[in-house]
Amino acid sequence: MENEEKIEKNTHKNSLKQNQIAGAIVIAGLLIAGAILLKGNQGPVNEKILNLKDIKIKQVSPEEHILGNPNAKVMLVEYSDTECPFSKRFHDTTAQIIKEKGNEIAIVYRHFPIAQLHPGAFHEAVATECAYEQGGNEIFWKYIDEVYKRTGSNNSLDPKELPKIAGDIGLDLASFNSCLDTEKYADKVKEQMKSGNDIGVNGTPKSFILKKGKVVDTIEGAYPYEQVLEKINKALK
């Protein structure tokens, strides 16, 4: 937000009054910016789901996008939006966590594109599923890693990059483009979004730490690596 001030050099009284007004504008701007940042980072709290035992998360299936040990007793289930800058940051964090913890845990990726903020994110989510169709879980992660690398976030990725990424990682472009153009996996993305809505997800990234299938902790936003690792280690005890 940019504010223009008309500076008047009259009396001390007028100058003081203008300084007070300008100060109020700056404070209001900071409050608004902070509110937007907070909402984009983690979303408002769903007051209906405050107790972890009340969170009935959809159980992880072998067909989901899992990084790490699919049989791990501790899993981090992340609801994410490829055009969210905080999801982009957190994607790097979860990659670090997997390197650190190896086969002790698993990261599970679920789609939660927010159309109001990032109109292109849904199409990108479908593209990742078209990649999955051709190469399974390994290709899914290669593809989505590239999406996060190439986007500047906030709906900045040119849709033309989606088939380029497919070509760069060796996918059959004719098949990929057909899948993407028809939005073949739109329903799959919507189902994951619904599973998030059902447990109070209203911002990205939003993550749930599961131990033996039960939610033991949550991560509201793009926590730093050290804090995420601390939560994971606590769950592993």
C-alpha positions as CSV (number, residue, x, y, z in Angstrom):
1,M,0.0,0.0,0.0
2,E,1.3,3.4,-0.9
3,N,0.2,6.6,0.8
4,E,0.9,10.1,-0.4
5,E,1.1,12.9,2.2
6,K,0.6,16.5,1.3
7,I,3.0,18.4,3.5
8,E,1.8,21.8,4.7
9,K,4.2,24.1,6.5
10,N,1.7,26.4,8.4
11,T,1.4,26.4,12.2
12,H,2.8,24.0,14.7
13,K,-0.7,22.9,15.4
14,N,-1.4,21.9,11.8
15,S,2.0,20.0,11.6
16,L,1.2,18.1,14.8
17,K,-2.2,17.2,13.5
18,Q,-0.8,15.9,10.2
19,N,1.8,13.8,12.0
20,Q,-0.9,12.2,14.1
21,I,-3.0,11.4,11.0
22,A,0.1,10.0,9.1
23,G,0.9,7.9,12.1
24,A,-2.6,6.5,12.2
25,I,-2.4,5.6,8.5
26,V,0.9,3.8,8.9
27,I,-0.4,1.8,11.9
28,A,-3.6,0.9,10.0
29,G,-1.5,-0.2,7.0
30,L,0.7,-2.4,9.1
31,L,-2.3,-4.0,10.8
32,I,-3.9,-4.7,7.5
33,A,-0.7,-6.1,6.0
34,G,-0.1,-8.2,9.1
35,A,-3.7,-9.6,8.9
36,I,-3.2,-10.5,5.2
37,L,0.2,-12.1,6.0
38,L,-1.2,-14.1,8.8
39,K,-4.2,-15.3,6.8
40,G,-1.9,-16.3,3.9
41,N,0.5,-18.1,6.1
42,Q,-1.8,-20.2,8.2
43,G,-5.4,-19.2,7.9
44,P,-7.8,-18.4,10.7
45,V,-8.3,-21.0,13.4
46,N,-11.3,-23.2,13.0
47,E,-12.8,-23.0,16.5
48,K,-14.9,-26.1,15.9
49,I,-11.8,-28.2,15.9
50,L,-9.6,-27.3,18.8
51,N,-8.9,-30.8,20.3
52,L,-6.6,-33.1,18.4
53,K,-8.7,-36.1,19.3
54,D,-11.6,-34.5,17.4
55,I,-9.8,-34.3,14.1
56,K,-11.0,-37.2,12.0
57,I,-8.4,-37.0,9.2
58,K,-8.7,-39.2,6.1
59,Q,-6.4,-42.1,6.6
60,V,-3.3,-42.3,4.4
61,S,-3.6,-44.9,1.6
62,P,-0.8,-46.5,-0.5
63,E,-2.0,-44.6,-3.6
64,E,-1.3,-41.2,-2.0
65,H,1.8,-39.1,-2.7
66,I,4.2,-40.3,-0.1
67,L,7.8,-39.2,0.4
68,G,9.8,-41.4,2.8
69,N,8.7,-44.6,4.4
70,P,5.1,-45.5,3.5
71,N,5.0,-47.8,6.6
72,A,6.4,-45.2,9.1
73,K,4.6,-44.9,12.3
74,V,4.9,-41.1,12.1
75,M,3.6,-39.2,9.1
76,L,3.3,-35.5,8.2
77,V,0.2,-34.9,6.1
78,E,0.4,-31.6,4.3
79,Y,-2.4,-29.7,2.6
80,S,-0.7,-27.4,0.1
81,D,-1.2,-24.9,-2.7
82,T,1.6,-24.7,-5.4
83,E,1.1,-20.9,-5.8
84,C,1.2,-20.1,-2.1
85,P,4.6,-18.6,-1.2
86,F,4.4,-20.1,2.3
87,S,3.7,-23.6,0.8
88,K,6.7,-23.0,-1.5
89,R,8.9,-22.3,1.6
90,F,7.5,-25.3,3.5
91,H,8.1,-27.6,0.6
92,D,11.8,-27.0,1.0
93,T,11.4,-27.6,4.8
94,T,9.8,-31.0,4.4
95,A,12.5,-32.0,1.9
96,Q,15.1,-31.2,4.6
97,I,13.1,-33.2,7.2
98,I,13.1,-36.3,5.0
99,K,16.9,-36.0,4.6
100,E,17.3,-35.7,8.3
101,K,14.9,-38.5,9.4
102,G,15.2,-40.9,6.6
103,N,12.9,-43.9,6.9
104,E,11.6,-42.9,10.3
105,I,8.8,-40.8,8.9
106,A,6.8,-40.1,5.7
107,I,5.6,-36.8,4.1
108,V,2.1,-37.1,2.5
109,Y,1.1,-34.4,0.0
110,R,-2.5,-33.4,-0.4
111,H,-3.8,-30.7,-2.8
112,F,-5.5,-27.6,-1.4
113,P,-5.4,-24.9,-4.1
114,I,-7.1,-21.7,-3.0
115,A,-8.9,-20.3,-6.1
116,Q,-9.7,-16.9,-4.5
117,L,-6.0,-16.2,-4.1
118,H,-4.3,-18.4,-6.8
119,P,-6.6,-19.1,-9.8
120,G,-3.9,-21.1,-11.5
121,A,-3.1,-23.4,-8.6
122,F,-5.9,-25.9,-9.4
123,H,-4.7,-26.4,-12.9
124,E,-1.2,-27.0,-11.6
125,A,-2.5,-29.5,-9.1
126,V,-4.2,-31.4,-12.0
127,A,-0.9,-31.3,-13.9
128,T,0.9,-33.0,-11.1
129,E,-1.7,-35.8,-11.3
130,C,-1.2,-36.1,-15.0
131,A,2.5,-36.6,-14.3
132,Y,1.7,-39.2,-11.6
133,E,-0.4,-41.1,-14.2
134,Q,2.7,-41.6,-16.3
135,G,5.3,-42.3,-13.7
136,G,3.8,-42.9,-10.4
137,N,5.0,-41.5,-7.1
138,E,8.6,-40.9,-8.1
139,I,7.5,-38.8,-11.1
140,F,4.9,-36.9,-9.1
141,W,7.6,-35.7,-6.7
142,K,10.0,-34.8,-9.5
143,Y,7.2,-32.8,-11.2
144,I,5.9,-30.9,-8.2
145,D,9.5,-30.1,-7.1
146,E,10.0,-28.4,-10.5
147,V,6.7,-26.5,-10.1
148,Y,7.8,-25.1,-6.8
149,K,11.2,-24.2,-8.2
150,R,9.9,-22.4,-11.2
151,T,7.0,-20.5,-9.8
152,G,7.5,-17.1,-8.1
153,S,4.3,-17.8,-6.2
154,N,1.1,-15.8,-6.1
155,N,-0.2,-17.1,-9.4
156,S,3.0,-16.2,-11.3
157,L,3.7,-19.5,-13.1
158,D,3.0,-19.3,-16.8
159,P,0.7,-22.2,-17.7
160,K,3.0,-22.9,-20.7
161,E,5.6,-24.1,-18.1
162,L,3.5,-27.1,-17.2
163,P,4.1,-29.1,-20.4
164,K,7.7,-27.8,-20.5
165,I,8.2,-29.4,-17.1
166,A,6.7,-32.6,-18.3
167,G,9.0,-32.6,-21.3
168,D,12.1,-31.8,-19.1
169,I,11.5,-34.8,-16.9
170,G,10.9,-37.2,-19.8
171,L,7.1,-37.6,-19.9
172,D,5.1,-38.3,-23.1
173,L,3.9,-34.8,-24.0
174,A,0.9,-35.9,-26.2
175,S,-0.5,-38.0,-23.3
176,F,0.3,-35.3,-20.7
177,N,-1.3,-32.5,-22.7
178,S,-4.4,-34.5,-23.4
179,C,-4.7,-35.3,-19.7
180,L,-4.2,-31.7,-18.7
181,D,-6.5,-30.1,-21.3
182,T,-9.4,-32.3,-20.3
183,E,-8.6,-31.8,-16.6
184,K,-8.8,-35.6,-16.2
185,Y,-7.9,-35.5,-12.5
186,A,-10.0,-32.5,-11.4
187,D,-12.2,-34.7,-9.3
188,K,-9.2,-36.2,-7.5
189,V,-8.0,-32.8,-6.6
190,K,-11.4,-31.8,-5.4
191,E,-11.7,-34.9,-3.2
192,Q,-8.4,-33.9,-1.5
193,M,-9.7,-30.4,-1.0
194,K,-12.9,-31.7,0.5
195,S,-10.9,-33.9,2.9
196,G,-9.1,-30.8,4.0
197,N,-12.3,-28.7,4.4
198,D,-13.8,-31.5,6.5
199,I,-11.1,-31.1,9.2
200,G,-10.9,-27.3,9.2
201,V,-8.2,-26.5,6.7
202,N,-8.7,-23.0,5.5
203,G,-5.2,-21.8,4.7
204,T,-1.9,-23.2,3.4
205,P,0.2,-24.9,4.2
206,K,-1.6,-26.8,7.0
207,S,-0.1,-30.0,8.2
208,F,-1.1,-32.8,10.6
209,I,1.4,-35.1,12.3
210,L,0.0,-38.6,12.6
211,K,1.3,-41.3,14.9
212,K,-0.1,-44.7,14.0
213,G,-2.9,-43.0,12.1
214,K,-4.0,-40.6,14.8
215,V,-3.4,-36.9,14.9
216,V,-0.9,-36.0,17.6
217,D,0.0,-32.4,16.5
218,T,-0.6,-29.8,13.8
219,I,1.5,-27.2,12.0
220,E,-0.3,-24.0,11.3
221,G,1.7,-22.5,8.4
222,A,5.3,-22.5,7.2
223,Y,7.1,-23.3,10.4
224,P,10.9,-23.1,10.3
225,Y,12.8,-26.3,9.9
226,E,14.0,-26.4,13.5
227,Q,10.5,-26.2,14.9
228,V,9.1,-28.8,12.5
229,L,12.0,-31.1,13.4
230,E,11.2,-30.6,17.1
231,K,7.6,-31.6,16.5
232,I,8.6,-34.7,14.5
233,N,11.1,-35.8,17.1
234,K,8.5,-35.4,19.8
235,A,6.1,-37.6,17.9
236,L,8.8,-40.3,17.4
237,K,9.3,-40.7,21.1
